[in-house]
């Protein structure tokens, strides 16, 4: 399957799934100066493109102070950071302010352990404090991530370029009612 970039939207912040972390794991907020931890996790988890040294600064320079409240690390009981998720926002996306699930990553050694959904619970609850709706970007090569996002009430954004082709490809390998409701 071709790896298309796609967007997903959630028009409301109601009914956020409450998924607890499995034993041995938890979550903590980002602390100033921990961009290198974020970069390390992203580099290990990203299969489709290179994570450059300056990416963290480019993505979050708009408000580094907000990172302490909006960015999280999934951690082991020993305090090792093994995942990251950010409850970011875009002040002018499609004519208004939208919350944004941004840069979700779990280190490959810890993938498949049920860490993404609890991290989503935390990030979505943080978004709900400030936003009435949210969106995210991902790609069709990340089927496991798309499953999580669909389970959290995100729907395909059909306004994006190549969205019909992209979501048709996703629906060919992922059977979810929301995809059928959208005509896929």
N, C-alpha and C positions, 0 to 999 in steps of 0.2 A: 504494500500500500504506500502510495506517495505520502510524504509527511507535510501536510498542509497546516499552516497556522490558522487557528480558529479562535473565536471569542465566544464566551458563554455569559449569559446575564441572569440575574435574579431580581425581579421587579419589586420585591418586598423582603423584609427581614423577619418575617414570622416563621414559626415552627422550625427553628434551627435544631437539627439532631444533636442529642446529648450523648456523645460517645466518650467513655473514660479511657484513660491510658491503660495499657496492659501493665501487669506487675513488672517492676524494674525500670519503668520509664516515667517521665514527667515533662514539664515544660517550664521555661523561665523566660523573662524578658531579656532582650538585647541590652547590653551595657556599653557606654561610650568606649570607642576604640576597638570594638570586636568585629570590625569589618573583615579582618583576616580569617576569622572563624567562618563567617558567612561564605567568603570566597572559597575556603577549603571544602566546605560541604557542597557548594554548587559545582565546583570543578569535578569532584568525585561522582556526583549524581548526573551530570549533564552528558547525554550521549550524542547530541545532535550538533553542538557547536562549541567553540572554545570560550571558556570563561576568562576574559582578559583581566589583568591586574587592576585596571581602573573602573571596572564595571560597577562595583559597589558604590563608589563615589558618584558616578554618573547617574545611577538609578535613584539614589536617596539624598543627593546634595540639596534638594529643595528644602529639606527640613530634617537635618540629622538629629535634632533634639526630639522630634516626634518618634524616632526609631525606638527610644526607650519605652514608649507606651504602645507602639504598634507592631513591633517586630519581636519574634519569639524564636527560641531555640528549643527543640526537642532534646532532652537530655536523659542519660542513663542515671541510675541511682548513684553512680560514682561521679556524676557531674559532667561526663563527657558529652559534648554537643554532637548529635548525630543527625539532626534535621533542622530545617528552618522554614518559617512561613511569616509573611508580613501582611498585616491588615492595613494596607495603604489606601490612598484615595487619589482621584483625579478631579481637580477643581472645575474643569470645563470639558467634560466628555459628553458628547451628544446633547449639548445645550444646558448642562447642569452639572452639579457635583455628584459623583458616584464613588462609593467605596470600591476598593479593588483588592481581591486576593492576589498577592504578588510574590513571585519567586518561591514557590513551594518546592522543597527538595528534601529527600531522605537519603542519607549515605547508603550506597549499595549494600554494604554489609548488614544493614538494618531494614532494608526493604522487605515487604511481605510479613512484617510483624505487627501489623495493625496500628501503625503510628500516624498515618496521614489523616484518618478520620478524627481522632482526638485533637490533633493540631488544628484541623478545620473548625471543630467546635469552638476552640479558644479564639481563633482569628475571626470567625463569624460573629461571635458574641461581642468582640471588640468593635467590629464594624457597626454592629447594631447600635452601639452607644452614640454614634455620630452620623449615621447614614440611613436613608430609607430604602436604598437599593444598592446593588453592587454588580460587578462584572469581573471577569478574569480572562486572560489569554493563555492558551496552551497550544498543543499541536496534535494532529491525528495519530502521530507515532506514540503518543502517551495514553494508550487505551486504559490502563489501570487508573491513571489520574482522572480521565474523563468519567470513568465509572464513579469515582468518589464525588466528583463535582455534580454529576446527575443525581446521586443519592442525597446531596445537600441542596437540591432544589434549583440548581442552575439549568438553564435551557439553552439550546443552540441559538446563537445570534445569527440570523439568516441575512443580515445586512452586509456582512463582511465579504470581501472578494473571495471567490471560489467556494463560498459556503455550501452551495448545493452539492458540488462534487465532494467536498470534504465530509459533509455529514452523511452523504450516501455511503461513502467509504467506511465511516465509523459504524453506521447501522448494519453494514454487511458483516461485521465481526462482533457487534455488541447489541444484544436484544434487550432494549429498555422501553417501557411503555411511552415515556416522553418522546422518544425518537419516532415511534409509530404515530403519536398524536401530532407530530410536526410533519408527517407525510413521508417518513423514511422507513 
